[in-house]
């Protein structure tokens, strides 16, 4: 739909006014704060026209107007400005990722926490299925005379550490040799490939079978688990939003967040998009789904996609801020070091471009 520049300006003013304060916006407020060059009569005529086109609605005859779902969608697609992060917000991101992160689900869990902390919205994240991860290295470290720690490194990070029972007479040199042998045997295979065959196991000497059995169990467990790990942070923040002061709307959103099987298909619909903004009316995507907005971004570590994270909340949210937070976190995560290395030397990511000046030193 082609709109005049004036109508676009009014839609942007309406959406941003309502995002900052969820109350009907009057024509006088639009003129005073956003378009002082236009007369009150002109603004009223444009508001009436936009209401007729479905972009605005007037709750009461004497009240101002509020943006509709269509207005938010138009704003996101055509009008949304880029919002620079403040120094304080950049410090929060740096604090969360400036430490050793061994496992990939730790990366996504920290991503969900920092997104929720900065945006003050409920955040979501899930880790892609590990089945296609490629094995790069296997390490075996003795813990006690009868137990050892098996660490499996893939191109996506480290699988969860698992302990294995070992014979007391096996010395550390034997365990190191076993780890090297296992690395040679499994390197280059995906978890799916290893889980479907025991051909490699048949070629292993009897002394190695106990350790190799444990490795197979670890790999199979990762393949047979749910295809994605779901992370939810700050769900209680939904109740702080005025849109969910209505108990029925709050219950519908909390039930949606509590149902992984309902939410994951919605999040997985745009796997090929680096950033996805979904603004949904009640039941628009599927029966029972409440009106909400979902913004997610795909995240990669050294070029390998590990999953996605973002926010879910009311349609009235600060879209420019959320998008900037997701973008900066994505570029920070992509600079994380290889598995097992300290992340103390993470480079600054376009800091001058992303910083919005504030009073914090």
C-alpha positions in Angstrom: 0.0 0.0 0.0 1.5 3.4 -1.1 1.1 6.1 1.5 2.0 9.8 1.3 5.0 11.0 3.3 2.7 12.9 5.6 0.7 9.7 6.5 4.0 7.8 7.1 5.2 10.5 9.4 1.9 10.4 11.4 2.0 6.5 11.6 5.6 6.7 12.9 4.7 9.4 15.5 1.6 7.4 16.6 3.6 4.1 17.1 6.5 5.7 18.9 4.3 7.8 21.1 2.2 4.7 22.1 5.4 2.6 22.6 6.7 5.2 25.1 3.3 5.6 26.9 0.4 3.1 26.3 -2.4 5.7 26.2 -4.5 7.0 23.2 -2.6 9.7 21.3 -4.3 12.9 20.5 -3.9 15.1 17.4 -2.6 17.9 19.6 0.2 15.6 21.0 1.2 14.7 17.4 1.4 18.3 16.4 3.2 19.5 19.5 5.8 16.7 19.8 6.3 15.5 16.2 4.8 17.6 13.5 4.6 21.3 14.6 4.6 22.5 11.0 1.2 21.0 10.3 -2.1 22.5 11.4 -4.3 20.7 13.9 -7.0 20.4 11.2 -4.7 18.8 8.8 -3.5 16.3 11.4 -7.1 15.4 12.3 -8.0 14.8 8.7 -5.0 12.5 8.2 -5.8 10.6 11.4 -9.4 10.1 10.2 -8.1 8.8 6.9 -5.6 6.4 8.5 -8.3 5.2 10.8 -10.4 4.4 7.7 -7.5 2.6 6.2 -7.2 0.3 9.2 -3.9 1.8 10.7 -5.5 3.5 13.7 -8.4 2.9 16.0 -10.3 5.2 18.4 -11.2 3.4 21.6 -13.8 6.1 22.6 -15.4 9.0 20.8 -13.7 11.6 22.9 -10.3 9.8 23.2 -7.3 9.9 21.0 -6.2 7.0 18.8 -4.0 4.0 19.1 -2.1 2.1 16.4 -3.4 -1.2 15.1 -1.4 -4.4 14.2 -1.2 -3.1 10.6 0.3 0.1 11.8 3.0 -1.8 13.8 3.7 -4.0 10.8 4.1 -1.0 8.5 6.3 0.8 11.0 8.6 -2.3 11.3 8.8 -2.8 7.5 9.2 0.8 6.3 9.7 3.4 9.1 11.7 1.8 12.0 14.9 3.8 12.7 18.2 2.2 13.9 18.6 2.7 17.7 22.1 2.9 19.0 22.9 1.2 22.3 24.1 3.2 25.3 27.4 2.6 26.9 25.7 1.0 29.9 23.9 -1.5 27.6 27.2 -2.3 25.8 28.8 -3.0 29.2 26.0 -5.5 30.1 26.7 -7.4 26.9 30.5 -7.4 27.4 30.1 -8.6 31.0 28.0 -11.6 30.0 30.4 -12.8 27.3 33.8 -11.9 28.7 34.3 -15.2 30.4 35.0 -18.9 29.5 32.0 -20.5 27.8 32.6 -24.1 27.3 29.2 -25.4 26.1 27.1 -24.0 23.2 23.9 -24.0 25.3 25.8 -21.8 27.8 26.2 -19.2 24.9 22.5 -19.2 24.2 21.5 -19.2 27.8 23.7 -16.1 28.4 22.3 -14.6 25.2 18.7 -15.0 26.6 19.7 -13.5 29.9 21.4 -10.4 28.4 18.6 -9.8 26.0 16.0 -9.9 28.8 18.1 -7.6 31.0 18.6 -4.9 28.4 15.2 -4.9 26.8 13.2 -5.6 30.1 11.2 -8.1 28.0 10.8 -11.9 28.2 13.6 -13.5 26.1 13.6 -16.8 24.3 16.3 -19.0 22.8 16.8 -22.6 21.6 19.9 -24.5 20.5 19.8 -26.2 17.1 19.7 -30.0 16.9 23.2 -31.4 17.5 22.7 -34.2 15.0 24.6 -32.4 12.2 27.4 -31.3 14.4 30.8 -32.5 13.2 33.2 -34.2 15.7 36.6 -32.4 15.9 38.3 -33.7 19.0 37.8 -36.0 22.0 39.7 -35.7 25.3 39.7 -38.1 28.2 40.8 -36.8 31.6 41.1 -39.0 34.8 39.1 -37.7 37.7 39.5 -40.5 40.2 41.2 -44.0 40.0 37.9 -45.4 38.7 36.4 -42.5 36.7 37.4 -40.2 33.8 35.8 -37.2 32.2 35.1 -37.5 28.4 35.0 -34.2 26.5 33.7 -34.2 22.9 34.4 -31.1 20.9 32.4 -30.4 17.7 32.4 -27.6 15.2 29.5 -26.0 17.2 31.2 -26.2 20.6 31.6 -28.8 23.4 29.0 -31.4 24.2 28.0 -31.7 27.8 30.9 -33.3 29.8 30.2 -36.9 30.8 31.9 -39.2 33.3 32.9 -42.8 32.4 34.0 -45.7 34.6 37.5 -46.9 33.8 39.6 -49.8 35.1 42.0 -48.9 37.9 45.0 -50.4 36.1 44.6 -48.0 33.1 47.2 -45.3 33.5 47.0 -41.7 32.1 49.1 -42.6 29.1 46.6 -45.2 28.1 43.8 -42.7 28.5 45.7 -40.1 26.3 46.2 -42.8 23.7 42.6 -43.8 23.8 41.6 -40.1 23.3 43.9 -39.8 20.3 42.5 -43.0 18.8 38.9 -41.9 19.4 39.7 -38.6 17.7 41.1 -40.2 14.7 38.2 -42.7 14.5 35.4 -40.1 14.9 36.8 -36.9 13.5 34.9 -35.6 10.5 31.7 -37.7 11.3 28.5 -36.1 12.3 26.7 -37.2 15.5 23.9 -38.6 13.3 26.4 -40.7 11.3 28.1 -42.1 14.4 24.7 -42.9 16.1 23.6 -45.0 13.2 26.5 -47.4 13.0 28.9 -49.4 15.2 31.3 -50.2 12.4 34.0 -48.2 14.0 33.5 -49.9 17.3 34.1 -53.3 15.8 37.6 -52.2 14.8 38.5 -51.2 18.3 40.5 -53.4 20.5 38.8 -54.9 23.6 40.7 -52.5 25.9 39.1 -49.5 24.2 35.5 -50.9 24.1 34.4 -49.5 27.5 35.4 -46.0 26.7 34.0 -46.2 23.1 30.7 -47.5 24.4 30.4 -44.4 26.7 31.3 -42.1 23.7 28.5 -43.8 21.6 26.0 -43.3 24.5 26.9 -39.6 24.7 26.5 -39.1 21.0 23.2 -41.1 20.8 21.8 -39.2 23.7 22.4 -35.9 22.1 20.7 -37.1 18.8 17.7 -38.7 20.6 17.0 -35.8 22.9 14.6 -33.1 21.8 15.7 -31.5 18.5 16.2 -28.1 20.2 16.8 -26.9 23.8 14.4 -24.2 24.8 15.6 -21.4 27.1 13.2 -18.9 28.7 14.3 -15.9 30.7 12.3 -13.2 32.5 8.8 -14.7 31.9 7.5 -12.7 35.0 8.3 -9.5 33.1 5.3 -10.1 30.9 3.1 -9.2 33.9 4.8 -5.8 34.2 3.4 -4.9 30.7 0.1 -3.0 30.9 -1.2 -5.1 28.0 -1.3 -8.1 30.2 -3.0 -6.6 33.2 -6.1 -8.4 31.9 -5.9 -11.8 33.5 -7.2 -13.7 30.4 -4.5 -12.2 28.2 -1.8 -12.8 30.8 -2.9 -16.4 31.2 -2.9 -17.0 27.4 0.7 -15.6 27.1 2.0 -17.6 30.0 0.4 -20.8 28.7 2.1 -20.1 25.3 5.5 -19.7 26.9 5.0 -22.9 28.9 4.2 -24.9 25.8 7.5 -25.6 24.0 5.7 -27.7 21.3 3.4 -24.7 20.5 6.2 -22.1 20.4 9.1 -23.9 18.7 7.3 -24.3 15.3 6.6 -20.5 15.2 10.3 -19.7 16.0 11.5 -22.2 13.4 9.5 -20.8 10.5 12.2 -18.5 9.3 15.5 -20.4 9.8 17.1 -18.8 6.7 16.5 -15.2 7.9 19.2 -13.4 10.0 16.5 -11.4 11.7 12.8 -12.1 11.9 10.1 -9.8 13.3 6.7 -11.4 13.7 3.7 -9.3 14.7 0.6 -11.5 15.2 -3.1 -10.8 15.9 -5.1 -13.2 18.0 -5.2 -16.6 16.4 -3.5 -15.3 13.2 -0.8 -17.9 13.2 -2.7 -20.7 14.9 -5.7 -21.2 17.1 -5.2 -20.1 20.6 -2.1 -18.0 20.0 -2.6 -14.6 21.7 -1.8 -11.2 20.1 2.0 -10.6 20.5 5.2 -9.7 18.8 8.2 -12.0 18.5 11.6 -10.8 17.3 14.4 -13.4 16.9 17.9 -13.4 15.4 20.0 -16.3 14.2 23.3 -16.6 16.0 26.5 -18.1 14.7 29.9 -18.9 16.3 32.8 -18.8 13.8 30.3 -19.0 10.9 28.3 -22.0 12.3 24.7 -21.4 13.2 24.0 -22.5 16.8 20.4 -21.3 17.2 18.4 -18.2 17.7 17.3 -15.9 20.4 15.1 -12.9 20.9 12.1 -11.5 22.7 8.4 -12.1 22.9 6.0 -9.6 24.4 3.3 -7.1 23.6 2.9 -5.6 20.2 3.8 -2.2 21.8 7.5 -2.7 22.3 10.6 -0.7 21.5 11.4 -2.4 18.2 14.6 -0.3 17.3 16.1 -1.0 20.7 15.4 -4.7 20.6 16.8 -5.0 17.0 20.0 -3.2 18.0 20.5 -5.4 21.1 20.1 -8.6 19.0 22.4 -7.3 16.3 25.2 -6.3 18.7 25.0 -9.6 20.7 25.2 -11.5 17.4 28.4 -9.8 16.3 29.8 -10.3 19.8 29.0 -14.0 19.9 30.5 -14.5 16.4 33.9 -13.4 17.8 33.9 -15.9 20.7 37.1 -18.0 20.7 37.4 -21.6 19.7 36.0 -24.2 22.3 38.1 -24.4 25.4 40.0 -21.1 24.9 39.5 -18.1 27.2 37.4 -15.3 25.9 39.4 -12.5 27.6 40.5 -11.0 24.3 37.1 -10.5 22.7 37.3 -7.6 20.3 35.1 -4.6 20.6 32.4 -4.8 17.9 31.8 -1.5 16.1 31.7 0.2 19.4 31.8 3.8 18.1 28.9 3.0 15.7 26.7 1.3 18.3 27.2 3.7 21.2 24.5 6.3 22.0 25.9 9.0 24.2 24.7 9.0 27.8 25.8 10.3 31.2 27.6 7.1 32.3 31.3 7.2 32.5 
